[in-house]
Amino acid sequence: MDQDWEDRVAAAWAAFDDRTDTGDDGAAFRAVIDALADELPADSPLGLFERACAWDSTGHSDRAVPLYREALARGLGEVSGYKGRRAKIQLSSSLRNTGHPQEGVKLLSPELVAPSDELDDAVRATLALCLSSMGRDREGLSLVLGALAPHLPRYQRSMAEYARLLVETED
């Protein structure tokens, strides 16, 4: 879509992030996003993605899951690699929230070797939550420590090594 549409979507999200009254269950916000999505062609994965995000951000992961899936199936990753990766992260989180963390692990695990971008840490954090929900806390902690290590002012090498040792099989 064009930059004007993207700017209006960003403004809607900024207004949502700044809101203080949450008494309508997010219905008013979802209506704004629906109106923006309705400007796109009916088969646009971008509209589906924004609708999924709106449902998700207003506490309705169950309503978001099918929209994320459909957006990805309709080629969101080809339209926007960044939004496609965001959709995988957010879908995995929603799957976890709805009792299906193993699907989140399956969806996000390939992202660990995907081309690096600013979403790498979000991939690892969400994957760690999914793993923890499955009782695989050591693996999750390893991912989180590995993601944190490069951001530390000191101890990067030590933390990266501790992360590795958490999941290294004992001989």
C-alpha contacts under 8 A as a table, 3 or more apart, distances in Angstrom:
res1	aa1	res2	aa2	distance
1	M	5	W	6.49
1	M	6	E	7.07
1	M	40	L	7.72
2	D	5	W	5.54
2	D	6	E	6.51
3	Q	6	E	4.95
3	Q	7	D	5.97
4	D	7	D	5.05
4	D	8	R	6.24
5	W	8	R	5.13
5	W	9	V	6.22
5	W	36	L	7.61
6	E	9	V	5.08
6	E	10	A	6.13
7	D	10	A	5.02
7	D	11	A	6.11
8	R	11	A	4.96
8	R	12	A	6.18
8	R	36	L	7.99
9	V	12	A	5.10
9	V	13	W	6.33
9	V	33	I	7.29
9	V	36	L	7.11
10	A	13	W	5.13
10	A	14	A	6.12
11	A	14	A	4.96
11	A	15	A	6.13
12	A	15	A	5.15
12	A	16	F	6.18
12	A	29	F	7.76
12	A	32	V	7.23
12	A	33	I	7.39
13	W	16	F	4.91
13	W	17	D	6.07
14	A	17	D	5.04
14	A	18	D	6.20
15	A	18	D	5.07
15	A	19	R	6.14
16	F	19	R	5.23
16	F	29	F	6.81
19	R	22	T	7.33
22	T	25	D	6.18
22	T	26	G	6.59
23	G	26	G	7.63
24	D	27	A	5.73
24	D	28	A	6.90
25	D	58	T	6.55
26	G	29	F	5.26
26	G	30	R	6.13
26	G	58	T	5.33
27	A	30	R	5.08
27	A	31	A	6.13
28	A	31	A	5.07
28	A	32	V	6.49
29	F	32	V	5.12
29	F	33	I	6.41
29	F	54	A	7.39
30	R	33	I	5.04
30	R	34	D	5.94
30	R	51	R	7.20
30	R	54	A	5.64
30	R	55	W	6.99
31	A	34	D	4.92
31	A	35	A	6.12
32	V	35	A	5.20
32	V	36	L	6.40
33	I	36	L	5.07
33	I	37	A	6.04
33	I	50	E	6.72
33	I	51	R	6.34
33	I	54	A	6.96
34	D	37	A	4.98
34	D	38	D	5.98
34	D	47	G	7.88
34	D	51	R	6.45
35	A	38	D	5.06
35	A	39	E	6.78
36	L	39	E	5.43
36	L	40	L	7.50
36	L	47	G	7.64
37	A	40	L	5.57
37	A	46	L	7.53
37	A	47	G	4.30
37	A	48	L	7.37
37	A	50	E	7.11
37	A	51	R	7.27
38	D	41	P	7.39
38	D	42	A	7.36
38	D	47	G	7.24
40	L	44	S	6.28
40	L	47	G	6.58
41	P	44	S	5.37
43	D	74	R	7.51
44	S	47	G	5.72
44	S	48	L	6.90
44	S	71	A	7.79
44	S	74	R	7.48
45	P	48	L	5.09
45	P	49	F	6.07
45	P	70	E	7.40
45	P	71	A	4.35
45	P	72	L	7.04
45	P	74	R	5.65
45	P	75	G	6.50
45	P	76	L	5.17
45	P	79	V	7.92
46	L	49	F	5.04
46	L	50	E	6.24
46	L	71	A	6.94
46	L	76	L	6.55
46	L	79	V	7.98
47	G	50	E	5.21
47	G	51	R	6.15
48	L	51	R	5.13
48	L	52	A	6.09
48	L	67	L	5.60
48	L	68	Y	6.86
48	L	70	E	7.13
48	L	71	A	5.34
49	F	52	A	5.06
49	F	53	C	6.18
49	F	67	L	6.59
49	F	68	Y	5.77
49	F	71	A	5.60
49	F	76	L	7.84
49	F	87	A	6.99
50	E	53	C	5.02
50	E	54	A	6.18
51	R	54	A	5.06
51	R	55	W	6.28
51	R	64	A	7.53
51	R	67	L	7.13
52	A	55	W	5.22
52	A	56	D	6.01
52	A	63	R	7.31
52	A	64	A	4.31
52	A	65	V	7.09
52	A	66	P	7.97
52	A	67	L	5.16
52	A	68	Y	5.68
53	C	56	D	4.99
53	C	57	S	5.90
53	C	64	A	6.78
53	C	90	Q	7.86
54	A	57	S	5.18
54	A	58	T	6.21
54	A	64	A	7.88
55	W	58	T	5.31
55	W	59	G	6.57
55	W	60	H	5.16
55	W	61	S	6.61
55	W	63	R	6.18
55	W	64	A	5.35
56	D	59	G	5.41
56	D	60	H	5.05
56	D	61	S	4.75
56	D	62	D	7.98
56	D	63	R	7.38
56	D	64	A	5.37
56	D	94	S	7.32
57	S	60	H	7.27
60	H	63	R	5.46
60	H	64	A	6.45
61	S	64	A	4.91
61	S	65	V	6.20
61	S	94	S	4.97
61	S	95	L	7.62
61	S	97	N	6.79
61	S	98	T	6.87
62	D	65	V	5.65
62	D	66	P	7.81
62	D	94	S	7.14
62	D	98	T	6.41
63	R	66	P	6.59
63	R	67	L	7.28
64	A	67	L	5.29
64	A	68	Y	6.16
64	A	91	L	7.66
64	A	94	S	7.30
65	V	68	Y	5.28
65	V	69	R	6.23
65	V	91	L	5.96
65	V	94	S	6.35
65	V	95	L	6.92
66	P	69	R	5.05
66	P	70	E	6.09
67	L	70	E	5.09
67	L	71	A	6.06
68	Y	71	A	5.10
68	Y	72	L	6.21
68	Y	87	A	6.10
68	Y	88	K	7.84
68	Y	91	L	6.05
69	R	72	L	5.24
69	R	73	A	6.07
69	R	91	L	7.55
70	E	73	A	4.90
70	E	74	R	6.03
71	A	74	R	5.17
71	A	75	G	6.56
71	A	76	L	5.54
72	L	75	G	5.26
72	L	76	L	4.96
72	L	77	G	6.54
72	L	84	G	6.65
72	L	87	A	7.35
73	A	76	L	7.34
75	G	78	E	5.26
75	G	79	V	6.44
76	L	79	V	5.08
76	L	80	S	5.94
76	L	81	G	7.27
76	L	83	K	6.90
76	L	84	G	5.20
77	G	80	S	5.10
77	G	81	G	4.40
77	G	82	Y	7.21
77	G	83	K	6.64
77	G	84	G	3.98
77	G	85	R	6.96
78	E	81	G	5.94
78	E	84	G	7.61
80	S	83	K	5.29
80	S	84	G	6.01
81	G	84	G	4.93
81	G	85	R	6.16
82	Y	85	R	5.21
82	Y	86	R	6.24
83	K	86	R	4.81
83	K	87	A	5.98
84	G	87	A	5.04
84	G	88	K	6.41
85	R	88	K	5.12
85	R	89	I	6.37
85	R	119	L	7.80
86	R	89	I	5.10
86	R	90	Q	6.05
86	R	119	L	7.58
87	A	90	Q	5.10
87	A	91	L	5.73
88	K	91	L	5.11
88	K	92	S	5.98
88	K	107	L	6.70
88	K	108	L	6.67
89	I	92	S	5.22
89	I	93	S	6.32
89	I	108	L	6.82
89	I	122	A	7.20
89	I	123	V	5.95
89	I	126	T	6.64
90	Q	93	S	5.02
90	Q	94	S	6.14
91	L	94	S	4.98
91	L	95	L	5.97
91	L	104	G	7.22
92	S	95	L	5.01
92	S	96	R	6.19
92	S	101	P	7.20
92	S	103	E	7.04
92	S	104	G	3.93
92	S	105	V	7.18
92	S	107	L	6.71
92	S	108	L	6.91
92	S	126	T	7.16
92	S	127	L	7.68
92	S	130	C	7.62
93	S	96	R	5.08
93	S	97	N	6.21
93	S	101	P	7.89
93	S	104	G	6.79
93	S	126	T	6.17
93	S	129	L	7.97
93	S	130	C	7.35
94	S	97	N	4.87
94	S	98	T	6.14
95	L	98	T	5.12
95	L	99	G	6.31
95	L	100	H	4.90
95	L	101	P	5.76
95	L	103	E	6.73
95	L	104	G	5.87
96	R	99	G	5.23
96	R	100	H	5.01
96	R	101	P	4.07
96	R	102	Q	7.75
96	R	103	E	7.94
96	R	104	G	6.39
96	R	129	L	7.86
96	R	130	C	5.83
96	R	133	S	7.32
97	N	100	H	7.34
97	N	101	P	7.67
100	H	103	E	5.67
100	H	104	G	6.91
101	P	104	G	4.91
101	P	105	V	6.29
101	P	130	C	4.79
101	P	131	L	7.08
101	P	133	S	6.36
101	P	134	M	6.61
102	Q	105	V	5.04
102	Q	106	K	6.27
102	Q	130	C	6.94
102	Q	131	L	7.66
102	Q	134	M	7.07
103	E	106	K	5.03
103	E	107	L	6.13
104	G	107	L	5.10
104	G	108	L	6.03
104	G	127	L	7.09
104	G	130	C	6.26
105	V	108	L	5.27
105	V	109	S	5.70
105	V	127	L	5.95
105	V	130	C	6.11
105	V	131	L	6.82
106	K	109	S	5.66
106	K	110	P	7.66
107	L	110	P	6.87
107	L	111	E	7.86
108	L	111	E	5.21
108	L	112	L	7.20
108	L	123	V	6.76
108	L	127	L	6.33
109	S	112	L	5.65
109	S	127	L	7.37
110	P	113	V	5.86
110	P	114	A	6.62
111	E	114	A	4.75
111	E	123	V	6.99
112	L	120	D	7.52
112	L	123	V	7.34
112	L	124	R	7.46
113	V	116	S	7.90
116	S	119	L	7.75
116	S	120	D	6.27
117	D	120	D	5.84
118	E	121	D	7.25
119	L	122	A	5.17
119	L	123	V	6.23
120	D	123	V	5.13
120	D	124	R	6.41
120	D	147	A	7.92
121	D	124	R	5.07
121	D	125	A	6.04
121	D	147	A	5.58
121	D	148	L	7.96
122	A	125	A	5.04
122	A	126	T	5.98
123	V	126	T	5.39
123	V	127	L	5.98
124	R	127	L	5.05
124	R	128	A	5.93
124	R	143	L	5.70
124	R	144	V	6.32
124	R	147	A	6.72
125	A	128	A	5.03
125	A	129	L	6.37
125	A	140	G	7.92
125	A	143	L	7.16
125	A	144	V	5.89
125	A	147	A	7.91
126	T	129	L	5.10
126	T	130	C	6.32
127	L	130	C	5.04
127	L	131	L	6.13
127	L	140	G	7.03
127	L	143	L	7.92
128	A	131	L	5.06
128	A	132	S	6.07
128	A	137	D	7.63
128	A	139	E	7.08
128	A	140	G	3.77
128	A	141	L	6.64
128	A	143	L	6.17
128	A	144	V	6.62
129	L	132	S	5.03
129	L	133	S	6.18
129	L	140	G	6.61
130	C	133	S	5.12
130	C	134	M	6.50
130	C	140	G	7.91
131	L	134	M	5.07
131	L	135	G	6.46
131	L	136	R	4.98
131	L	137	D	6.35
131	L	139	E	6.87
131	L	140	G	5.54
132	S	135	G	4.95
132	S	136	R	4.97
132	S	137	D	4.54
132	S	139	E	7.94
132	S	140	G	5.93
133	S	136	R	7.30
134	M	137	D	7.98
136	R	139	E	5.67
136	R	140	G	6.46
137	D	140	G	4.95
137	D	141	L	5.99
138	R	141	L	5.09
138	R	142	S	6.05
138	R	166	L	6.01
138	R	167	V	6.66
139	E	142	S	5.03
139	E	143	L	6.36
139	E	166	L	6.99
139	E	167	V	5.96
140	G	143	L	5.19
140	G	144	V	6.34
141	L	144	V	5.08
141	L	145	L	6.04
141	L	163	A	7.31
141	L	166	L	7.84
142	S	145	L	5.23
142	S	146	G	6.00
142	S	162	Y	7.66
142	S	163	A	4.25
142	S	164	R	6.54
142	S	166	L	5.88
142	S	167	V	6.81
143	L	146	G	5.05
143	L	147	A	6.13
143	L	163	A	6.90
144	V	147	A	5.08
144	V	148	L	6.08
145	L	148	L	5.00
145	L	149	A	5.92
145	L	159	M	6.39
145	L	160	A	6.78
145	L	162	Y	7.80
145	L	163	A	5.51
146	G	149	A	5.39
146	G	150	P	7.67
146	G	159	M	6.99
146	G	160	A	5.27
146	G	163	A	5.57
146	G	164	R	7.81
147	A	150	P	6.77
147	A	151	H	7.91
148	L	151	H	5.55
148	L	152	L	6.78
149	A	152	L	5.53
149	A	155	Y	7.31
149	A	156	Q	4.66
149	A	157	R	7.36
149	A	159	M	5.52
149	A	160	A	5.80
150	P	156	Q	5.60
151	H	156	Q	7.62
152	L	155	Y	6.69
152	L	156	Q	6.01
153	P	156	Q	7.51
155	Y	158	S	5.15
155	Y	159	M	6.01
156	Q	159	M	5.35
156	Q	160	A	6.09
157	R	160	A	5.19
157	R	161	E	6.17
158	S	161	E	5.09
158	S	162	Y	6.17
159	M	162	Y	4.97
159	M	163	A	6.09
160	A	163	A	5.07
160	A	164	R	6.31
161	E	164	R	5.05
161	E	165	L	6.16
162	Y	165	L	5.04
162	Y	166	L	6.26
163	A	166	L	5.37
163	A	167	V	7.28
164	R	167	V	5.81
164	R	168	E	6.16
165	L	168	E	4.93
